[in-house]
Amino acid sequence: MRDLARVDFGSDDDGLGQDDMVLPNMLYNYFNKVEFNLVTDNSFVITSADSGPPSLDQIKALFDDLNAQFGPDGHGDGAFDAKDVSQWETQRNVARRFYFYEDNLAVQRFSKDRPWSDDDHLDKPSLFVEVRRDVTDPLYTCNITIQFWDKIKDRYLG
């Protein structure tokens, strides 16, 4: 994430959007392409130009780094663990969402006795990671969606 914070995405004249770009270096040895939607919420999707999924080692590096930067995800899960391996093998995907709430991104937002409400995950700064084993299009199956990047970058990566 610190490498990503160093990238100057630039913008068009009004600062509201731009064309997609290829990153100058691969993040976690996999993610190297950015799809932009800066018009409404300063968000973008990091994906890969590769057609295949990342390896478990790459996913581990990603989850471990996100946990180090932001703490537990919205379920309260920490670094990469056996649950992720099990999901990769049985459900054929892994996913994590990290939220930014005021000064603390590491707030548990979901548990079985307290499910998400709509206002918990809409219009809130967050990073959502989804990686699938059966890749048809990395943009939709292996990506990191970042919402309100300016707020996350300023607070944690500035």
C-alpha positions in Angstrom: 0.0 0.0 0.0 2.9 2.4 0.7 4.1 1.7 -2.9 0.7 2.5 -4.2 0.6 5.8 -2.2 3.8 6.9 -4.0 2.2 6.6 -7.4 1.1 9.9 -8.9 -2.2 9.0 -10.6 -2.5 12.4 -12.1 -5.9 13.5 -13.3 -7.7 15.3 -16.1 -8.3 19.1 -15.9 -11.2 18.9 -13.5 -9.7 16.2 -11.3 -12.7 14.0 -11.7 -11.5 11.1 -13.7 -8.9 9.7 -16.1 -8.0 6.8 -18.3 -6.9 3.5 -16.9 -3.2 3.0 -16.3 -0.6 0.4 -15.8 1.4 0.8 -12.5 5.1 1.3 -12.7 5.7 -1.8 -10.5 3.6 -4.8 -9.6 2.0 -4.7 -6.1 2.4 -8.0 -4.3 3.9 -9.4 -7.5 0.5 -9.5 -9.1 -1.5 -6.3 -9.3 -0.3 -3.9 -12.0 -3.4 -2.3 -13.6 -5.7 0.5 -12.3 -9.2 1.1 -13.4 -10.5 4.5 -12.4 -13.8 5.9 -11.3 -12.8 9.1 -9.6 -16.0 11.0 -10.5 -18.1 10.2 -7.5 -16.1 8.8 -4.6 -12.4 9.0 -5.4 -12.4 5.2 -6.0 -10.5 2.8 -8.2 -9.9 -0.9 -8.8 -6.4 -2.4 -8.8 -6.3 -5.6 -10.9 -3.9 -7.4 -13.1 -3.1 -7.6 -16.7 -2.4 -11.3 -16.1 -5.2 -13.7 -17.0 -4.5 -16.1 -14.1 -5.1 -15.7 -10.3 -2.3 -14.9 -7.9 -0.7 -17.6 -5.9 -1.4 -18.3 -2.2 2.0 -16.8 -1.4 1.0 -13.5 -3.1 -2.4 -13.5 -1.4 -0.6 -14.1 2.0 1.7 -11.1 1.3 -1.3 -9.0 0.5 -3.4 -9.9 3.5 -0.4 -9.7 5.9 0.5 -6.2 4.6 -3.1 -4.9 4.8 -3.4 -6.3 8.3 -0.1 -4.6 9.3 -1.2 -1.3 7.7 -4.9 -1.3 8.8 -5.5 -3.9 11.5 -8.3 -6.5 11.4 -10.8 -6.5 8.6 -14.5 -5.9 8.9 -15.0 -9.4 10.3 -12.3 -9.0 12.9 -9.9 -11.3 11.0 -6.2 -10.5 11.2 -3.3 -11.7 9.0 -3.5 -14.5 6.5 -4.4 -17.8 8.2 -5.7 -21.3 7.8 -9.3 -20.0 7.3 -8.0 -18.2 4.1 -6.3 -21.4 2.9 -9.5 -23.4 3.5 -11.7 -20.9 1.7 -9.2 -20.9 -1.2 -9.4 -24.7 -1.5 -13.1 -25.2 -0.8 -14.9 -22.0 -1.9 -12.2 -21.2 -4.5 -12.0 -17.5 -3.4 -10.8 -15.3 -0.5 -12.1 -11.8 0.3 -11.5 -9.2 2.9 -12.9 -5.7 3.5 -11.1 -3.1 5.6 -13.0 0.0 6.7 -12.0 3.5 7.5 -14.2 5.0 10.3 -13.1 8.3 11.6 -9.7 7.7 13.1 -9.8 3.9 13.1 -10.0 1.6 10.1 -9.7 -1.4 12.3 -13.3 -1.5 13.6 -15.1 -4.8 13.5 -18.2 -4.0 11.4 -19.8 -7.5 11.2 -20.5 -10.5 13.4 -23.2 -13.1 13.3 -25.2 -11.5 16.0 -24.8 -8.0 14.4 -25.0 -8.1 10.6 -24.1 -5.2 8.4 -26.7 -2.5 7.8 -26.7 -0.7 4.5 -25.1 2.4 6.0 -22.2 0.4 7.4 -20.6 -0.2 4.0 -22.0 2.3 1.6 -20.2 5.6 1.1 -17.5 4.8 3.6 -13.8 4.7 2.9 -12.7 1.1 2.5 -10.5 -1.4 0.8 -12.2 -4.6 -0.6 -10.0 -7.4 -1.7 -11.5 -10.3 -3.7 -9.4 -13.0 -5.3 -10.9 -16.0 -7.1 -9.2 -19.2 -8.3 -11.3 -19.5 -11.4 -10.3 -16.3 -13.3 -12.3 -15.3 -16.3 -11.5 -11.6 -16.1 -9.1 -10.3 -13.4 -11.0 -7.0 -13.3 -14.0 -8.8 -11.8 -12.4 -11.8 -10.1 -9.0 -10.7 -8.7 -9.0 -7.1 -7.6 -8.7 -4.6 -4.8 -11.5 -2.0 -4.8 -10.5 1.2 -3.0 -13.1 3.8 -2.0 -12.2 7.4 -0.9 -8.5 6.8 -1.5 -7.7 10.4 -0.7 -8.9 9.9 2.9 -7.2 6.6 3.4 -3.9 7.9 1.8 -3.9 11.0 3.9 -4.5 9.2 7.2 -2.5 6.1 6.9 -0.1 6.4 4.0 0.7 10.1 3.7 
